[in-house]
Amino acid sequence: MNKKQPWLPVGGAEARIVIVGFMLLFCVLGGYFSVRPVRETIGTILGRKATQDLWVFTAIFAILIVPLFAVVGGLVGLVMGAICRITNWPHRAIVSSVALLPLLGGAVEQRVDTTNLERVQQREVFVAAAPETIWRVLIDTRDIHPDEVESAWMYRIGVPTPQAGVGDLRDGEHLRHITMGKGVHFDQVATDWDVGRRVTWRYRFADDSFPPGALDDHVRIGGQYFDVSECSYSLKPVAGGTQLAIRMKYRVSTHFNWYAAPVADWLVGDFAEVILDFYAKRAALAPSQAGSS
């Protein structure tokens, strides 16, 4: 009598490998066909560029989060391995319960309040120009080309580059109307104003300051996870020019500030260095521009 053939013509360890391989392939294809209609919908509503930016943002933030997951996953793996050896695990019931922990943890995490961490970054640079020349550039800067500032990492990872900071005096307030790529716009309002010496800007946003798809929520100023409360510039006359300094106060609000805060420090500090260099170069060109007009 012929023996009935098994439904899966493999056995032992091979069966487990085949099943795991099938589940991996199923998840990859299932994930692709789940995301594809979302991508096509975004492309239809917001345009092809928005779809490209979506993938860029996803890839960049995935790269930034990999070190965190690697550290946490490695530590948890070591601890779990030690527990298994000491207690003679695993038992099937226990393994099944542990497998549910990530799902339970994800549900609980959303209910945990985030903590606000206030940070400060300061930088300074020598500029071979008089304070009054630098001051004019600070309070009114127009026609900013991407190549003047795009070396800052926050712009490399997808934040729109600035286009202009137009000075204005309205209802007794000194303002700068900031415009950036992708339709981003907002005002900087002076809270400390000493002509030729220092200025402190706070930020004022409108309902349409950030069009849909312009910025990821994790890097949007004034958002749930990140905000810049104020930005100050000070100008000190020195031999041969001016010492120009910037001081930025910002907030980081996540469930893992111990990791997010250093990343924010790096991005904001790098931006401060690039923007000081930008103002220094603009101030150096200001006299020749004035003379040619």
C-alpha positions in Angstrom: 0.0 0.0 0.0 1.4 3.4 -1.0 2.1 5.8 1.8 0.2 9.1 1.7 2.5 11.9 0.6 2.9 14.7 3.1 1.3 18.0 2.1 4.7 19.7 2.4 7.4 17.4 0.7 10.1 18.5 3.2 10.8 17.5 6.7 12.5 18.4 9.9 14.5 21.7 9.9 13.8 22.1 6.2 10.1 22.6 6.9 10.8 25.4 9.3 13.1 27.1 6.8 10.6 26.9 4.0 7.8 28.2 6.1 9.9 31.2 7.3 10.9 31.9 3.8 7.3 31.8 2.6 6.2 34.2 5.4 9.0 36.6 4.6 8.1 36.7 0.9 4.4 37.0 1.8 5.2 40.0 4.1 7.4 41.7 1.5 4.8 41.4 -1.3 1.9 42.1 1.0 3.6 45.3 2.2 4.4 46.4 -1.3 0.8 45.9 -2.6 -0.5 47.6 0.6 1.7 50.7 0.1 1.3 50.9 -3.7 -2.3 52.3 -3.7 -1.3 54.8 -1.0 1.6 56.0 -3.1 -0.5 56.3 -6.2 -3.2 58.2 -4.3 -0.5 60.7 -3.1 0.8 61.1 -6.6 -2.6 61.8 -8.0 -3.6 64.3 -5.3 -0.3 66.1 -4.6 1.8 65.3 -7.7 4.8 63.2 -8.6 7.2 65.4 -6.6 5.3 64.8 -3.4 5.6 61.1 -3.9 9.4 61.3 -4.5 9.7 63.4 -1.3 7.7 60.9 0.7 10.2 58.1 -0.2 13.1 60.4 0.5 11.7 61.4 4.0 11.0 57.7 4.8 14.5 56.6 3.8 16.3 59.4 5.7 14.4 58.9 8.9 14.7 55.2 8.6 18.5 55.7 8.4 18.4 58.0 11.5 16.4 55.5 13.5 18.5 52.4 12.7 21.2 53.1 15.3 18.5 53.4 18.0 16.8 50.2 17.0 20.2 48.4 16.7 21.2 49.5 20.2 17.9 48.7 21.9 17.4 45.5 20.0 21.0 44.3 20.8 20.6 45.1 24.5 17.2 43.4 24.7 18.5 40.4 22.8 21.5 40.0 25.2 19.2 40.3 28.3 16.7 37.9 26.8 19.4 35.4 25.9 20.8 35.5 29.5 17.3 34.9 30.9 16.6 32.0 28.6 19.9 30.3 29.6 19.3 30.8 33.3 15.7 29.7 33.3 16.0 27.0 30.7 13.6 28.7 28.3 12.0 28.7 25.8 8.7 26.9 26.4 6.1 27.3 23.6 3.5 29.0 25.7 6.1 31.5 27.0 7.5 32.1 23.5 4.0 32.8 22.2 3.5 35.3 25.0 6.8 37.1 24.5 6.0 37.4 20.8 3.0 39.5 21.7 5.1 42.0 23.8 6.0 44.3 20.8 2.3 44.7 19.9 1.4 45.4 23.6 4.3 47.8 24.0 3.3 49.7 20.9 -0.2 50.2 22.2 1.0 51.3 25.6 3.7 53.7 24.1 1.0 55.8 22.4 -0.6 56.5 25.8 2.7 57.6 27.5 3.2 61.4 27.7 6.2 62.7 25.9 8.7 64.8 27.8 9.8 68.3 26.6 13.5 68.8 26.5 14.7 72.4 26.0 18.1 72.7 24.2 20.4 75.6 23.1 23.0 75.8 20.4 25.5 78.7 20.0 28.0 79.4 17.3 30.0 82.5 16.3 32.2 83.5 13.4 34.4 86.4 12.5 33.1 88.5 9.6 35.4 91.0 7.7 32.7 93.6 7.6 31.3 96.4 9.7 28.4 95.7 12.1 26.0 98.0 10.2 26.7 96.1 7.0 26.0 92.8 8.6 22.9 94.2 10.3 21.4 95.2 7.0 21.9 91.6 5.7 20.4 90.1 8.9 17.2 92.0 8.8 16.5 91.8 5.1 17.8 89.0 2.9 16.4 88.3 -0.5 17.0 86.0 -3.5 18.6 83.2 -1.5 19.9 80.5 -3.8 19.8 76.9 -2.7 23.6 76.4 -3.2 24.2 79.1 -0.6 22.8 77.1 2.2 22.1 73.5 1.0 25.3 72.2 2.6 23.4 72.2 5.9 22.3 68.6 6.7 18.7 69.6 7.6 18.4 70.7 4.0 20.1 67.7 2.6 17.5 65.4 4.3 14.6 67.2 2.7 13.8 70.4 4.6 12.9 73.1 2.0 15.7 75.7 1.6 14.9 79.3 2.4 14.2 81.7 -0.4 14.0 85.1 1.4 13.7 86.8 4.7 12.1 90.2 3.9 12.3 92.9 6.7 9.2 94.8 7.6 7.9 97.2 10.2 4.2 96.7 10.9 2.0 97.9 13.8 5.2 98.7 15.7 6.6 95.2 15.2 9.9 94.5 13.5 9.2 91.4 11.3 11.0 89.2 8.8 8.7 87.4 6.3 10.3 84.1 5.7 9.6 82.1 2.5 11.0 78.7 1.8 10.6 76.0 -0.9 7.4 74.0 -1.2 5.3 77.0 -0.2 6.4 77.2 3.4 6.1 80.7 4.9 6.0 82.3 8.4 7.1 85.4 10.2 9.9 86.1 12.6 8.9 88.7 15.2 11.6 90.7 17.0 11.3 90.6 20.8 14.7 92.3 21.4 15.9 94.9 18.9 19.1 96.9 19.3 20.1 98.3 15.9 23.5 97.2 14.9 24.1 95.1 18.0 21.5 92.4 18.6 18.2 91.0 17.6 16.0 88.1 18.9 13.4 86.6 16.7 10.4 84.5 17.8 8.2 82.6 15.3 4.7 83.3 14.2 2.8 80.8 12.0 -0.4 80.9 10.0 -2.7 78.1 9.4 -1.2 77.6 5.9 2.4 78.1 6.9 3.2 74.4 6.1 1.3 73.1 3.1 0.5 69.4 3.1 3.6 67.3 2.3 6.0 70.2 2.7 7.6 68.9 6.0 7.5 65.7 8.0 5.8 66.3 11.4 9.1 65.3 13.2 11.0 68.3 11.8 8.2 70.8 11.5 8.9 74.0 13.5 6.1 74.4 16.1 5.0 70.8 15.7 4.4 68.1 18.2 8.0 66.8 18.2 10.1 69.8 17.5 10.0 73.6 17.9 12.4 76.6 17.7 11.3 79.0 20.4 13.7 81.8 19.5 16.8 82.7 17.5 19.2 85.5 18.5 22.0 87.2 16.7 24.6 89.5 18.3 27.2 91.7 16.6 30.4 92.7 18.4 32.9 95.1 16.8 36.4 93.7 16.8 39.6 94.7 15.0 39.2 94.3 11.3 35.5 93.4 11.4 32.7 91.9 13.5 32.2 88.9 15.7 28.8 87.5 14.7 27.1 85.1 17.0 23.9 83.0 16.9 22.0 81.4 19.7 19.1 79.1 19.0 16.7 77.7 21.6 14.6 74.7 20.6 12.4 71.9 22.0 12.6 68.2 21.4 9.5 66.1 22.5 9.7 62.4 21.9 9.5 59.1 23.9 13.2 58.7 23.4 14.8 62.1 23.9 18.0 60.5 25.0 18.5 59.7 21.3 16.5 62.4 19.5 18.1 65.2 21.4 21.7 64.5 20.2 20.4 64.2 16.6 18.6 67.5 17.0 21.7 69.1 18.5 23.8 68.0 15.5 21.2 69.2 12.9 20.6 72.6 14.6 24.3 73.2 15.3 25.2 72.3 11.8 22.5 74.7 10.5 23.9 77.5 12.8 27.3 77.2 11.3 26.1 77.2 7.7 23.8 80.2 8.2 26.5 82.2 9.9 28.8 81.4 6.9 25.9 82.5 4.6 25.5 85.9 6.3 29.3 86.4 6.4 29.5 85.9 2.6 26.5 88.1 1.9 28.0 90.9 4.1 31.3 90.6 2.3 29.5 91.2 -1.0 27.2 93.9 0.3 29.6 96.9 -0.4 30.3 95.9 -4.0 26.6 95.3 -4.6 25.8 98.8 -3.2 28.5 100.3 -5.3 27.2 98.7 -8.5 23.6 99.7 -8.0 
